[in-house]
Amino acid sequence: MTYPPRLAETEPLIEKNDLEKHGIDGERIDRLFTRVQGDITRRLYPGAAVAIARGGTIVASGIFGLARTATPNNNPQPATPQTLWLLYSQTKPLVSCAIWMLVERGLLSFHEPVASYLPKFVRHGKDKITLYHLLTHQAGFPNANVLTTDAWVDHLLMREAVCDFKSEWDAGTRLVYHGQSSHWVQAALIETVTGLDYRRFIHEKLLQPLGLNNTYLGVPKVMNERLATSYERTTAGDHLLIPDLNSPAFYQAGLPGTGGYATASDVALFYQMLLGLGTLEGECVLAPRTVQYATRNHTGSMIDEYFGIPMHRGLGVHLRGDSLSMYGLGSTASATTFGHGGMGTSYSWADPETGVSFTYLTNSRLTGVAHTRRLEEIMTLAHASVIRL
């Protein structure tokens, strides 16, 4: 019998930092925060974290609801500024950013075959797949995955599994979101050319220099109590724990496509670094040209067959573009706005025209129309809070 979790009313924790100076309207931010709190009251998700940033700093943030619902043995745990939220696919840009760094260092090339670095990758017709194909979701094996949890710990097994992925169609001929497969290959490439665990490289060369100390691929055991539980919402409005995503093995694995944890403020600041063309508060991790190349539209108006619309793929993020409809970033976003979402829970974006970045994280998955609609409405509220370009 499934125990139905109970939600509890909690006061949101709101911080604002000289909104007028940053061209952000306080009343519109309040409207956004009221909406998020209202969604929690309506049981759409137990908890959420929101952050909006400009000029390299967090301008406003809000923490709402519960990190963990009540269970037969434990009281509900309110979300706090220290709560770490599962990023799901918002993990992907962090891993791809590490790839950009290695291209800059001459250790990888966007347009060389992956097999140039991982010779066994030629198996099953993958000899012509390039890093560019991986990053733009055109590699041709969207359904491949590393299925054994042993490979989460033994990365020799992980790299062997990656090399054994099977092509489903010729690279570059179709665009289909690679939900897990592309980033497993990217992780294998990072380890191959650096000799470091991909999680260590990302932590030491990307996150630590930027001061993003609340972002993890592979959560240390001592941090487990800070993690928001991951739930899935039923049609009845209950939030059921997802066992596979709430185990110590998953927390510590830091899966490259779906396993990162962070605060909303850290993610918003990561996107501030990209808006700063590789620099955040004087710390430079990427060159401007690299960021500009990675965040431009490389797939034009091609239909992403997974989503059924153009996704305007960059090299690890996607862009708003000029399409009538757009998933996740908000219809009113500028064409150059880029970002990424997390499965049924979250989205982040950065707008080069305004210098604003925004992150929205929740801890219970919604599906279908309900998720798409709430993203469109919340992103529109966030874009509307920017009253000075």
FENVENGI-V48493 format. One record per residue. N is the residue number from 1. SS is DSSP state (a for helix, b for strand, c for the rest). NEAR is the number of other ideal C-beta (glycine too) atoms within 10 Angstrom. Layout:
N & SS & NEAR
N & SS & NEAR
This chain:
1 & c & 3
2 & c & 8
3 & c & 13
4 & c & 13
5 & c & 19
6 & c & 14
7 & c & 19
8 & c & 14
9 & c & 9
10 & c & 19
11 & c & 10
12 & c & 16
13 & b & 14
14 & b & 15
15 & b & 13
16 & b & 17
17 & c & 15
18 & c & 10
19 & c & 19
20 & c & 10
21 & c & 11
22 & c & 19
23 & c & 17
24 & b & 24
25 & c & 15
26 & a & 13
27 & a & 10
28 & a & 17
29 & a & 23
30 & a & 15
31 & a & 13
32 & a & 25
33 & a & 20
34 & a & 13
35 & a & 15
36 & a & 25
37 & a & 19
38 & a & 11
39 & a & 19
40 & a & 23
41 & a & 12
42 & c & 9
43 & c & 14
44 & c & 20
45 & c & 26
46 & c & 30
47 & b & 30
48 & b & 29
49 & b & 31
50 & b & 26
51 & b & 25
52 & b & 27
53 & b & 28
54 & b & 25
55 & c & 13
56 & c & 16
57 & b & 15
58 & b & 21
59 & b & 25
60 & b & 25
61 & b & 23
62 & b & 25
63 & b & 26
64 & b & 25
65 & b & 29
66 & b & 27
67 & b & 24
68 & b & 23
69 & c & 26
70 & c & 17
71 & c & 13
72 & c & 5
73 & c & 6
74 & c & 9
75 & c & 11
76 & c & 18
77 & b & 19
78 & b & 18
79 & c & 25
80 & c & 13
81 & c & 14
82 & c & 12
83 & c & 23
84 & b & 24
85 & b & 28
86 & b & 29
87 & c & 29
88 & b & 24
89 & a & 20
90 & a & 26
91 & a & 25
92 & a & 26
93 & a & 28
94 & a & 24
95 & a & 27
96 & a & 23
97 & a & 25
98 & a & 26
99 & a & 26
100 & a & 26
101 & a & 22
102 & a & 20
103 & a & 19
104 & a & 15
105 & c & 11
106 & c & 8
107 & c & 15
108 & c & 22
109 & c & 14
110 & c & 18
111 & c & 9
112 & c & 13
113 & b & 18
114 & a & 28
115 & a & 17
116 & a & 14
117 & c & 17
118 & c & 19
119 & a & 12
120 & a & 12
121 & a & 23
122 & a & 16
123 & a & 14
124 & a & 14
125 & a & 15
126 & c & 26
127 & c & 15
128 & c & 15
129 & c & 24
130 & b & 20
131 & a & 26
132 & a & 18
133 & a & 25
134 & a & 27
135 & a & 25
136 & c & 24
137 & c & 25
138 & c & 26
139 & c & 28
140 & c & 25
141 & c & 23
142 & c & 21
143 & c & 12
144 & c & 24
145 & c & 17
146 & c & 25
147 & c & 9
148 & c & 12
149 & c & 13
150 & a & 11
151 & a & 18
152 & a & 18
153 & a & 12
154 & c & 12
155 & a & 17
156 & a & 9
157 & a & 14
158 & a & 22
159 & a & 22
160 & a & 14
161 & a & 19
162 & a & 26
163 & a & 19
164 & c & 14
165 & c & 23
166 & c & 12
167 & c & 17
168 & c & 15
169 & c & 14
170 & c & 13
171 & c & 21
172 & c & 15
173 & c & 9
174 & c & 17
175 & c & 21
176 & c & 19
177 & c & 15
178 & c & 26
179 & c & 19
180 & c & 18
181 & a & 21
182 & a & 28
183 & a & 26
184 & a & 25
185 & a & 28
186 & a & 26
187 & a & 28
188 & a & 24
189 & a & 25
190 & a & 26
191 & a & 20
192 & a & 18
193 & a & 17
194 & a & 18
195 & c & 8
196 & c & 14
197 & c & 16
198 & a & 26
199 & a & 24
200 & a & 15
201 & a & 21
202 & a & 27
203 & a & 21
204 & a & 11
205 & a & 19
206 & a & 22
207 & a & 23
208 & a & 13
209 & a & 14
210 & a & 20
211 & c & 12
212 & c & 21
213 & c & 11
214 & c & 20
215 & b & 24
216 & b & 25
217 & b & 28
218 & c & 19
219 & c & 21
220 & c & 10
221 & a & 9
222 & a & 7
223 & a & 15
224 & a & 12
225 & a & 11
226 & a & 18
227 & b & 19
228 & c & 25
229 & c & 21
230 & c & 22
231 & b & 25
232 & b & 17
233 & b & 22
234 & c & 12
235 & c & 7
236 & c & 7
237 & c & 11
238 & c & 18
239 & b & 25
240 & b & 16
241 & b & 17
242 & c & 16
243 & a & 9
244 & a & 9
245 & a & 18
246 & c & 16
247 & c & 12
248 & a & 10
249 & a & 10
250 & a & 20
251 & a & 21
252 & a & 19
253 & a & 20
254 & c & 25
255 & c & 22
256 & c & 28
257 & c & 21
258 & c & 21
259 & b & 23
260 & b & 30
261 & b & 24
262 & b & 27
263 & c & 26
264 & a & 27
265 & a & 23
266 & a & 22
267 & a & 32
268 & a & 29
269 & a & 26
270 & a & 25
271 & a & 25
272 & a & 23
273 & a & 25
274 & a & 24
275 & a & 23
276 & c & 21
277 & c & 16
278 & c & 22
279 & b & 19
280 & b & 21
281 & c & 12
282 & c & 7
283 & b & 13
284 & b & 14
285 & c & 20
286 & c & 21
287 & c & 15
288 & a & 12
289 & a & 11
290 & a & 18
291 & a & 22
292 & a & 14
293 & a & 15
294 & a & 24
295 & c & 25
296 & c & 15
297 & c & 20
298 & c & 19
299 & c & 19
300 & c & 10
301 & c & 12
302 & c & 17
303 & b & 15
304 & b & 21
305 & c & 13
306 & c & 14
307 & c & 16
308 & c & 10
309 & b & 16
310 & b & 23
311 & c & 26
312 & c & 26
313 & b & 24
314 & c & 23
315 & c & 22
316 & c & 25
317 & c & 25
318 & b & 30
319 & b & 27
320 & c & 24
321 & c & 22
322 & c & 11
323 & c & 16
324 & c & 7
325 & c & 11
326 & c & 24
327 & c & 20
328 & c & 23
329 & c & 30
330 & c & 25
331 & c & 13
332 & c & 15
333 & c & 25
334 & c & 18
335 & c & 15
336 & c & 16
337 & c & 28
338 & b & 31
339 & b & 28
340 & b & 25
341 & b & 22
342 & b & 24
343 & c & 18
344 & c & 19
345 & c & 27
346 & b & 28
347 & b & 24
348 & b & 27
349 & b & 28
350 & b & 28
351 & b & 25
352 & c & 18
353 & c & 12
354 & c & 18
355 & c & 18
356 & b & 27
357 & b & 29
358 & b & 33
359 & b & 31
360 & b & 30
361 & b & 29
362 & b & 32
363 & c & 26
364 & b & 28
365 & b & 22
366 & c & 20
367 & c & 12
368 & a & 8
369 & a & 8
370 & a & 13
371 & a & 22
372 & a & 15
373 & a & 11
374 & a & 18
375 & a & 21
376 & a & 18
377 & a & 14
378 & a & 21
379 & a & 25
380 & a & 14
381 & a & 21
382 & a & 27
383 & a & 22
384 & a & 15
385 & c & 22
386 & b & 21
387 & c & 13
388 & c & 11
389 & c & 10
